[in-house]
Amino acid sequence: MIGVDIADLERAEVELASLLRQCEAVVRGSKLSPSRQTPMFNRIAALQTALELVAEAKSRRAA
């Protein structure tokens, strides 16, 4: 990753975690129609994957 330092990764991690919590709260707190459930579940999965990738990138930078 060119031009990305630890501080950038940490900010990304905070923002992604916040978005993930918000999406999970929406799923828990409301009855979404099936047409809205699938995109929300996909969004949650994508955010989880992004967080894993950021954590992996941080560990590579720290090593």
TORPA-4810 file (N, C-alpha, C, O; in nm, 3 decimals):
<nodes>
NODE_1_0.084_-0.118_0.000_0.000_0.000_0.000_0.088_0.124_0.000_0.158_0.151_0.097_M
NODE_2_0.085_0.195_-0.104_0.167_0.314_-0.118_0.097_0.431_-0.050_-0.022_0.454_-0.072_I
NODE_3_0.171_0.504_0.031_0.118_0.624_0.093_0.025_0.601_0.211_-0.043_0.693_0.254_G
NODE_4_0.022_0.480_0.263_-0.064_0.451_0.377_0.025_0.419_0.496_0.106_0.326_0.491_V
NODE_5_0.011_0.497_0.602_0.091_0.469_0.721_0.003_0.414_0.833_-0.119_0.400_0.816_D
NODE_6_0.063_0.384_0.944_-0.010_0.325_1.057_-0.125_0.415_1.101_-0.233_0.365_1.133_I
NODE_7_-0.103_0.545_1.104_-0.209_0.637_1.147_-0.330_0.628_1.054_-0.444_0.631_1.100_A
NODE_8_-0.304_0.618_0.924_-0.414_0.603_0.827_-0.491_0.474_0.853_-0.614_0.471_0.850_D
NODE_9_-0.417_0.367_0.878_-0.480_0.238_0.903_-0.561_0.241_1.032_-0.670_0.183_1.039_L
NODE_10_-0.510_0.308_1.133_-0.583_0.317_1.260_-0.711_0.397_1.244_-0.815_0.361_1.299_E
NODE_11_-0.704_0.507_1.169_-0.825_0.587_1.143_-0.927_0.505_1.065_-1.047_0.508_1.094_R
NODE_12_-0.879_0.431_0.966_-0.969_0.347_0.887_-1.034_0.241_0.975_-1.154_0.213_0.962_A
NODE_13_-0.956_0.183_1.064_-1.009_0.080_1.153_-1.119_0.136_1.244_-1.222_0.071_1.264_E
NODE_14_-1.098_0.255_1.296_-1.198_0.318_1.383_-1.327_0.345_1.305_-1.436_0.315_1.353_V
NODE_15_-1.313_0.399_1.186_-1.431_0.432_1.105_-1.506_0.306_1.061_-1.629_0.302_1.065_E
NODE_16_-1.432_0.205_1.019_-1.496_0.080_0.976_-1.567_0.013_1.093_-1.678_-0.039_1.077_L
NODE_17_-1.505_0.013_1.209_-1.568_-0.047_1.327_-1.696_0.027_1.364_-1.795_-0.034_1.403_A
NODE_18_-1.693_0.159_1.352_-1.811_0.239_1.381_-1.925_0.206_1.284_-2.039_0.187_1.325_S
NODE_19_-1.892_0.200_1.156_-1.993_0.165_1.056_-2.049_0.025_1.080_-2.169_0.002_1.065_L
NODE_20_-1.962_-0.068_1.116_-2.005_-0.204_1.142_-2.103_-0.207_1.259_-2.208_-0.272_1.251_L
NODE_21_-2.070_-0.138_1.367_-2.162_-0.133_1.483_-2.297_-0.073_1.445_-2.401_-0.121_1.489_R
NODE_22_-2.295_0.031_1.364_-2.419_0.095_1.322_-2.505_-0.001_1.239_-2.626_-0.011_1.259_Q
NODE_23_-2.441_-0.071_1.147_-2.515_-0.166_1.063_-2.572_-0.280_1.146_-2.686_-0.322_1.127_C
NODE_24_-2.492_-0.331_1.239_-2.539_-0.438_1.326_-2.655_-0.391_1.413_-2.749_-0.467_1.438_E
NODE_25_-2.651_-0.267_1.457_-2.760_-0.212_1.538_-2.888_-0.202_1.456_-2.997_-0.228_1.507_A
NODE_26_-2.876_-0.165_1.330_-2.994_-0.157_1.244_-3.056_-0.295_1.227_-3.178_-0.309_1.234_V
NODE_27_-2.973_-0.395_1.207_-3.024_-0.531_1.189_-3.092_-0.580_1.317_-3.199_-0.641_1.312_V
NODE_28_-3.031_-0.552_1.432_-3.089_-0.595_1.560_-3.215_-0.518_1.595_-3.309_-0.574_1.650_R
NODE_29_-3.217_-0.390_1.564_-3.322_-0.303_1.615_-3.442_-0.283_1.525_-3.537_-0.215_1.565_G
NODE_30_-3.442_-0.340_1.409_-3.556_-0.315_1.321_-3.588_-0.440_1.240_-3.508_-0.533_1.229_S
NODE_31_-3.705_-0.437_1.187_-3.747_-0.547_1.099_-3.734_-0.499_0.956_-3.822_-0.433_0.902_K
NODE_32_-3.622_-0.533_0.897_-3.598_-0.494_0.759_-3.673_-0.589_0.665_-3.685_-0.708_0.692_L
NODE_33_-3.721_-0.533_0.558_-3.784_-0.618_0.457_-3.676_-0.705_0.394_-3.558_-0.669_0.397_S
NODE_34_-3.715_-0.818_0.338_-3.614_-0.905_0.276_-3.529_-0.834_0.170_-3.411_-0.865_0.154_P
NODE_35_-3.589_-0.740_0.100_-3.512_-0.669_-0.003_-3.408_-0.576_0.057_-3.315_-0.534_-0.012_S
NODE_36_-3.421_-0.544_0.184_-3.322_-0.460_0.253_-3.228_-0.543_0.341_-3.118_-0.498_0.375_R
NODE_37_-3.272_-0.663_0.379_-3.188_-0.748_0.463_-3.062_-0.793_0.390_-2.952_-0.784_0.444_Q
NODE_38_-3.079_-0.842_0.269_-2.965_-0.896_0.195_-2.854_-0.793_0.176_-2.738_-0.823_0.204_T
NODE_39_-2.885_-0.672_0.129_-2.777_-0.573_0.116_-2.713_-0.539_0.251_-2.592_-0.516_0.258_P
NODE_40_-2.793_-0.536_0.357_-2.736_-0.503_0.488_-2.644_-0.615_0.536_-2.537_-0.587_0.590_M
NODE_41_-2.683_-0.740_0.517_-2.596_-0.852_0.555_-2.468_-0.851_0.471_-2.360_-0.879_0.523_F
NODE_42_-2.481_-0.819_0.344_-2.362_-0.809_0.258_-2.271_-0.695_0.303_-2.149_-0.707_0.301_N
NODE_43_-2.332_-0.585_0.342_-2.255_-0.469_0.391_-2.179_-0.507_0.518_-2.062_-0.472_0.533_R
NODE_44_-2.245_-0.577_0.608_-2.181_-0.620_0.733_-2.063_-0.713_0.703_-1.956_-0.699_0.761_I
NODE_45_-2.083_-0.807_0.612_-1.975_-0.899_0.575_-1.859_-0.823_0.513_-1.743_-0.854_0.541_A
NODE_46_-1.888_-0.725_0.429_-1.782_-0.646_0.366_-1.705_-0.565_0.469_-1.582_-0.555_0.461_A
NODE_47_-1.775_-0.508_0.566_-1.707_-0.431_0.670_-1.620_-0.521_0.757_-1.510_-0.482_0.795_L
NODE_48_-1.667_-0.641_0.787_-1.586_-0.735_0.864_-1.460_-0.773_0.788_-1.351_-0.781_0.845_Q
NODE_49_-1.474_-0.796_0.659_-1.359_-0.829_0.575_-1.261_-0.712_0.570_-1.140_-0.731_0.581_T
NODE_50_-1.314_-0.592_0.555_-1.228_-0.473_0.551_-1.152_-0.457_0.682_-1.033_-0.423_0.681_A
NODE_51_-1.218_-0.481_0.794_-1.150_-0.472_0.923_-1.038_-0.576_0.935_-0.931_-0.546_0.988_L
NODE_52_-1.063_-0.695_0.886_-0.960_-0.799_0.888_-0.840_-0.758_0.802_-0.725_-0.779_0.841_E
NODE_53_-0.867_-0.700_0.687_-0.759_-0.657_0.598_-0.679_-0.543_0.659_-0.557_-0.538_0.646_L
NODE_54_-0.747_-0.451_0.725_-0.677_-0.341_0.791_-0.589_-0.395_0.904_-0.474_-0.353_0.919_V
NODE_55_-0.642_-0.488_0.982_-0.564_-0.548_1.091_-0.441_-0.620_1.035_-0.332_-0.612_1.092_A
NODE_56_-0.460_-0.689_0.925_-0.348_-0.760_0.862_-0.243_-0.660_0.812_-0.123_-0.682_0.830_E
NODE_57_-0.288_-0.552_0.751_-0.195_-0.450_0.702_-0.120_-0.384_0.818_-0.001_-0.356_0.807_A
NODE_58_-0.191_-0.360_0.928_-0.126_-0.302_1.045_-0.018_-0.394_1.100_0.090_-0.349_1.138_K
NODE_59_-0.047_-0.523_1.105_0.051_-0.617_1.160_0.174_-0.626_1.069_0.286_-0.643_1.117_S
NODE_60_0.153_-0.615_0.938_0.267_-0.616_0.846_0.351_-0.491_0.861_0.474_-0.496_0.852_R
NODE_61_0.286_-0.377_0.885_0.359_-0.251_0.903_0.438_-0.252_1.033_0.548_-0.197_1.040_R
NODE_62_0.381_-0.314_1.136_0.446_-0.315_1.267_0.566_-0.409_1.269_0.658_-0.391_1.348_A
NODE_63_0.563_-0.509_1.183_0.672_-0.609_1.183_0.797_-0.557_1.118_0.897_-0.629_1.110_A
</nodes>
